[in-house]
């Protein structure tokens, strides 16, 4: 997947330069045309046309928990926390002050 993604990113930037696109609005207007052309050139039909996707049994909150990497960190009285040798300073708002001393 990464190889295909890198290829797409490379092609997209080159095509944008060739088209003279230099703003987000121009890119957004041009993108559907690029996607159509890209899919015509590189799309492959599935071997089996039957939809084999299964319905989700988890809620959105459960999926957030499943796909979240959680690292416990303690908030100091200075409203800072450390992660991966970096110190992060939280904004001094009431909600953050309630987090002091918590993991």
Secondary structure, 3 states (H helix, E strand, C coil): CHHHHHHHHHHHHHHHHHHCCCCHHHHHHHHHHHHHHHHHHHCCCCCCCCCCCCCCCCCHHHHHHHCCCCCCCCECCCCEEEECCEEEECCCCHHHHCCECCC
